[in-house]
Amino acid sequence: MTAGRTVVAIAALASAAALAAPPPAAADGDPASDVLLTRWVFVPYGAPASAPLTQQLETTIARARKAGYPIRVAIIASPYDLGAVSSLYGKPQEYAKFLSSELTFAYHGRLLIVMPQGFGYYDSAGRRGPELRVLRGLKSGQGSDGLIAAATRAVAQLARAGGHPVAVPPVASEPRGHSRVLLIVGALVAAAILAFALGLAVWLRRGTTLQDS
């Protein structure tokens, strides 16, 4: 195989690997400090989360905000979700204080952190005692879905304790055939990758045969 063909083959494989690679975390700090500048909830990057559970949390936050209890929420499932400040993983209260300082030029309100190790709460007003007492009576969760469900319960309990009770909406059911569609899409992607690999192997073998002749 000629040098030119070798370069082309390597480039093709590198492109395929790049397409399959996960997106990197924000390089300028922790990802939540970027997302929560404009949104009310940050969900984990590293593990997929249930869309119905995420929607339930977002609706609960919106209802709390409408009732007079605005609060932003960061779900941290692994050190990966903290980007450059992964040393704060497992320390939800310390991270709550850090994240509040990161958002201070754009947001000064309530901030809830949910990690497998527990909850953190901070706001620029400095009133944290009642909220932390409420959170100490709650259990966190495991995995993205468990943490999101725990966040929904925590938001509702905090709003109620603050005199702004909200109703938590039911979790919507997954669309019928959703799992089957995912399986079909996965199979098509796998077939496309296999076809690409086989085609590349045939092309390389043909090039070697022509060179030898």
N, C-alpha and C positions, 0 to 999 in steps of 0.2 A: 504494500500500500504506500502511495507517495506521501510526502510530508504534507502537501496541501490537503489531501483527503483525511489525514490524521487530525489536522487542525479543525477541519469541518466537523468531524465526528466528535471531538472533544467539546467543541462549542455547542453542538446539539445536545449532548448529555448534560452539560452545565446549565443550559437553558431549561431543560426538563427538571433538573434538581431545584433550580431557583423558583420555578412555578410551584413546586410541591412544598417549598419551605414555608413555615409559619411567619407571619409578620413580626418584625422586631418590636420590642417595647420602646416607648418614647426615650430618646437619647438625652433629653434635657432635664431629667429628673424622674419623678414617678408619674405613670400614665394618668392616674386619677386626677392629678392637679391640672391636666390639660382638659380632660373630658368634663369635669365638674365646673369649669368656667362657663359653660353654656348649657349643660344638661343637669338633671336633678339626681341621676343615679349612674354609678359606674359599676359595670358587671365584669367578671373575670375575663381576661383575654385567653388564658391558657387552656381552659376547658369549656366546652359548649354548655350553654344553659338552656333550660326549658323555656320556650317562647311564652307559653301560657303563664308560668310562674313569674317571669320577668314582667309581663303585662300586668299581672295582679299587683306586683310591687309598685310599678309606675303609676297605676291608677290609685292605689292607696296614698302614695306621696302627693299626687295631684289633689285628691280629696282633702288631705290634711292641709295642704297649702290654701285651698279654697276656704277651709274652715278657720283659717287664721293661725296655722301652725306650720309654716314653711320649714322644710328640712331636706338637706341633701345627704345622699347615702353612697358610701363606697364599699363594695363587696370585695374582699381580698381573700382569695382561695389559696394562694401560694406565693412564695417570694417573687416569682416572675411578675406578679401583678403590681409589685412595688418598684420595678425598674431599678434605678440607681440607688434607692434607699431600702434595698432588700434586708438590711440589718434590722429594720423595724418590724419585720415579720414576727408575729407572735406577741407583739406589744401594741394592742389596739389603742390604748389611751395615749401612749406616746405618739403614735402615728396620727391620731386625731388632732393633737396639738400641732404637729408638724404640717399636716395638710391644711389646717385652718390658716396657718401663717402663709402658705403658698397661695391661697385663694383670697387673701385679705384685701387685695386691691380691687377685687371684683365682687366678693361675697363676704358678708360679715355675720351670717346667720348660723342656725343650728347645723351640726354636721355629725352624722352617725357612721361609725366604722364597724363592719362585721367581719370577723375572722373566725376560723375554727376554734381559736383559743378564747373567744369571747367578744365583748362589745367595747367600743370606745365612743366617747361623746365630747364635743367641744363646741363652744361658740365664743365670739368675740366679747359678748356681754359678761362672760365669766360666771354665769349661773349654771353650775354643773351638778351640784349636790343632789337635788331632787331627781334629775334625769339618771344619774349614775345609780341611785337607789332602785329606780324602776328596772334598769338594765341588769342589776345584780340578781334580780328574781327571775330572769329569763334564761333559757338555754339557747346556745348557738347551734350551728349545724355542721355537717360535713359535705364536702363537694359543693359545686356551684349551686345546684338546686336546693340543697339543705340550707346553705347560707342565705340564699334569696328568700326562702320561706321564713327563716328566722328574722331577716330584715323587715319583712312585711309585718310580722307579729310585733316587732319592736317599735316600728313607726306607729302602729295603731295604739299600742300601750302608752307610748310617750305622749301622743296627741291627747289621749283620754286623760292622762295624769295632768296634762297642762290645761285642762278645761276645754279642749276642742275635740270631742269624740268623733270618730269617723267609722263608717261601716266598711269592712274589708270585703271586696267583691269576690264571688266564687271564682275558682280557677276554671278557665275555659277549657273544654276538651280539645284534644288534638284533632285536626281535620281528618276525616275518614280517608284511609289509604295513604296517610302521611308516611308511615314507616315503609310501606311498599314502594312509594316513590323514591325514598332515600336509597332503598336497596337497588332499585333499577338504575338510578343515577350512579351509584357506586360501581355497579357492574359495568355500565357503559364506560366509565372512566378507566376501570381496570382493563377492559378490552382494548380501549384506545392506546393505553400504555404498552400493552402486550404487542399490539399490531405495530406500534412504532419501533419497539425493540426488535421484533422479527424482521421488519423492513430494513432497519439499520444493519442487522447482521447479514442479510442477503446482499445488500448493497456493498458492504465491506468485503464479503467473500467474492463477489463478482469483480470488484476492483483488483483484488489480489490475483484472481485467475487471469484477468486480462494482462496484468503486469508480468506474470510468470510466462505467458505465451509470447 
